[in-house]
Amino acid sequence: MRRLLGKTLYSSVLVISALLASGPLRADIGQGPAPDFTLKSQAGDNLKLSELRGEVVMINFWASWCGPCRQEMPKLEELYARYKPLGFTVLGVNIEEDNSKAKALLKDLSVSFPVLFDDQNEVSRLYQVAAMPSTVLVDRDGNMRYLHKGYQPGLEQQYQEQIRTLIKE
């Protein structure tokens, strides 16, 4: 019961944060090493962040009920396709306890980047996710460099500039 209440409270905080995030966007400079994690992917295998050291990694926390998340997903796919040959990857981290709606949405969106399921919200807590979507850009050395809370059309240009900067380093 306590665990269920905790998850419900956490989910409620994320919903409220998503509503609040529809205001001005923030792109904070991240600091320090990105916390390592292992999550099960849509393909069924486990993926560990530290195994991607040497690549620029975009970690995008999202949920199927989040309108801006659904709007952003095709833009992330475009960035992934464009910069993957240069050592860039996107990890889409779904934060829903029941990921059946996320899997249904993914069939419609047809993204090729790895999608991971954080159904216990351990990784989203580790990254202190407070808005949907939330995006963290990690450099080749595994350090958090940029944090974006929320999404509005046009943000992908800022993503692109930051990705290019990190790829050149």
Buried (B, 14 or more C-beta within 10 A) or exposed (E): EEEEEEBEEBBEEBBEBBEEBBEEBEBEEBEEEBBEBEBBBBEEEEBEBEEBBEBBBBBBBBBBBBEBBBEBBEBBBEBBBEBBEEBBBBBBBBBBBEBEEBBEBBEEBEBEBBBBBBBEBEBBEEBEBBBBBBBBBBBBEBBBBBBBBBBEEEBBEEBBEBBEBBBEE
